[in-house]
Amino acid sequence: MIIKQKLENKIEILKNENNIKKINNFNNETLDILLKKYNLTNSDDKRMMKQELRRIYSASVEKYCNLKLISKPSIDKNITITEKCHIISFEHLFKNRKYKEAISPFNVLFLNPDLHKFYDNNYLTFNPLEQKIELTELGRNKDDISYYNDKKINVNNLQLEFIEKNYNIIKKRVVIHNEKN
């Protein structure tokens, strides 16, 4: 029985690796097409490119969730509605031409809508080493969000790998997230 379970697990891992390759290849090919299609010095083209990248990002996250490669954990068991939230700001990645990172399905936290707003407004940040939400300097001055401080968010190994690879960017997140186009 143990050997059968190990074999089934190995088969599942191989299927997932194959699906990851297919999705990544599709995303890379699509990204190459977009980079040829849009002139990023033109503001309309830049806006269109951002829309396309956000669409690819959302589709990739959904595909990975469907494959059970990413789960949609929630901090609060009573809140079932979540939104996709970039760990590293989309605007920062786009501005620095890190398009592959911008569409990476591992650059995601699933947060309830209120928490997402706090995160985007730099009241909260994510500590990847401890996998916890932390209040920023701005957040420490807001009484209504102290509940979220030190709340654990479980991320899987693939998300952690992405985070660790980009951790220097995340450490500067408060500055990064304030950047606008």
C-alpha positions in Angstrom: 0.0 0.0 0.0 2.8 2.4 0.8 4.6 1.7 -2.5 1.3 2.3 -4.4 0.8 5.7 -2.6 4.4 6.7 -3.3 4.0 5.8 -7.0 0.7 7.8 -7.2 2.4 10.8 -5.6 5.3 10.6 -8.0 2.8 10.4 -11.0 1.0 13.5 -9.6 4.3 15.4 -9.2 5.3 14.5 -12.8 1.8 15.7 -14.1 2.2 18.9 -12.2 5.7 19.5 -13.5 4.4 18.9 -17.1 1.5 21.3 -16.5 3.8 23.9 -15.1 6.1 23.7 -18.1 3.1 24.0 -20.5 1.7 27.0 -18.7 5.1 28.7 -18.4 5.8 28.1 -22.1 2.5 29.5 -23.1 3.0 32.6 -20.9 6.5 33.1 -22.2 5.4 32.8 -25.8 2.5 35.2 -25.2 4.9 37.6 -23.5 7.2 37.5 -26.5 4.3 38.3 -28.8 3.2 41.2 -26.6 6.6 42.7 -26.5 6.8 42.7 -30.3 3.2 44.0 -30.6 3.4 47.0 -28.2 5.6 50.1 -28.4 6.2 50.7 -24.7 7.2 54.3 -25.2 3.6 55.0 -26.3 1.3 55.5 -23.4 -1.7 53.8 -25.0 0.4 50.8 -25.9 1.8 50.7 -22.3 -1.7 50.7 -20.9 -2.8 47.9 -23.3 0.3 45.9 -22.4 -0.5 46.3 -18.7 -4.1 45.1 -19.3 -2.8 42.0 -21.2 -0.3 41.2 -18.5 -2.9 41.4 -15.8 -5.2 39.2 -17.8 -2.4 36.6 -18.2 -1.6 36.8 -14.5 -5.2 36.2 -13.5 -5.6 33.3 -15.9 -2.3 31.8 -14.7 -3.3 32.0 -11.0 -6.6 30.4 -11.8 -4.9 27.6 -13.8 -2.5 26.9 -10.9 -5.3 26.9 -8.4 -7.3 24.4 -10.5 -4.2 22.2 -10.6 -3.9 22.6 -6.8 -0.5 24.1 -7.2 -1.6 27.2 -5.3 -4.3 27.2 -2.6 -6.5 30.0 -1.6 -5.9 30.2 2.1 -7.6 32.8 4.2 -6.5 34.4 7.5 -9.9 34.5 8.9 -12.0 31.3 8.5 -15.2 33.4 8.6 -14.2 35.3 5.4 -14.5 33.2 2.3 -14.2 36.0 -0.3 -10.7 36.6 -1.4 -8.9 38.7 -4.0 -5.6 38.1 -5.7 -3.0 40.4 -4.3 0.5 40.8 -5.9 3.2 40.2 -3.3 5.6 42.4 -5.3 3.7 45.3 -6.8 2.7 44.9 -10.4 3.5 48.5 -11.1 7.0 48.1 -9.7 7.6 45.0 -11.8 6.2 46.6 -14.9 8.2 49.8 -14.5 11.4 47.7 -14.1 10.5 45.5 -17.1 10.3 42.4 -15.0 7.4 41.1 -17.0 7.8 37.4 -16.2 7.7 38.2 -12.5 4.6 40.4 -13.1 2.7 37.5 -14.6 4.1 34.8 -12.2 1.2 32.9 -10.5 3.4 32.6 -7.5 3.5 36.3 -6.9 0.1 36.1 -5.2 -1.5 36.2 -1.8 -5.2 35.7 -1.4 -6.6 38.3 0.9 -10.0 39.4 1.8 -11.0 42.7 0.1 -10.4 44.9 3.2 -7.0 43.4 3.9 -6.1 43.8 0.2 -6.8 47.5 0.5 -4.7 47.8 3.6 -1.9 45.9 1.9 -2.0 48.1 -1.2 -2.0 51.3 0.9 1.1 50.1 2.8 -0.6 49.6 6.2 0.4 45.9 6.1 3.2 43.9 4.5 4.0 40.2 4.2 7.0 38.7 6.0 7.9 35.7 3.9 10.4 34.3 6.4 7.7 33.9 9.0 4.8 33.8 6.6 3.0 36.4 8.6 1.2 39.7 8.0 3.0 42.6 9.7 1.9 46.2 10.3 4.0 48.8 8.7 4.8 52.2 10.3 1.7 53.5 8.6 -0.4 50.6 9.9 0.8 50.9 13.5 -1.1 54.2 13.6 -4.4 52.6 12.6 -6.3 50.9 15.4 -8.8 49.1 13.2 -6.2 46.8 11.6 -4.1 45.7 14.6 -6.1 42.4 14.6 -4.2 41.3 11.5 -0.7 41.9 12.9 1.2 38.5 13.1 -1.6 36.6 11.4 -0.1 33.6 9.6 -0.7 33.2 5.8 0.2 29.8 4.5 1.9 29.8 1.2 3.1 26.7 -0.6 6.7 25.8 -1.5 6.4 27.1 -5.1 5.3 30.5 -3.8 8.0 30.5 -1.1 10.6 29.8 -3.8 9.4 32.8 -5.8 9.4 34.9 -2.7 12.9 33.8 -1.6 14.2 34.5 -5.1 12.7 38.1 -5.0 13.1 38.7 -1.2 15.3 41.8 -1.6 12.5 43.5 -3.5 9.9 42.5 -0.9 12.0 43.9 1.9 11.7 47.3 0.2 8.0 46.7 -0.4 6.7 49.8 1.3 8.8 52.0 -1.0 8.0 49.9 -4.0 4.3 49.8 -3.4 4.1 53.6 -3.3 5.6 53.9 -6.8 3.1 54.9 -9.4 3.5 54.6 -13.2 
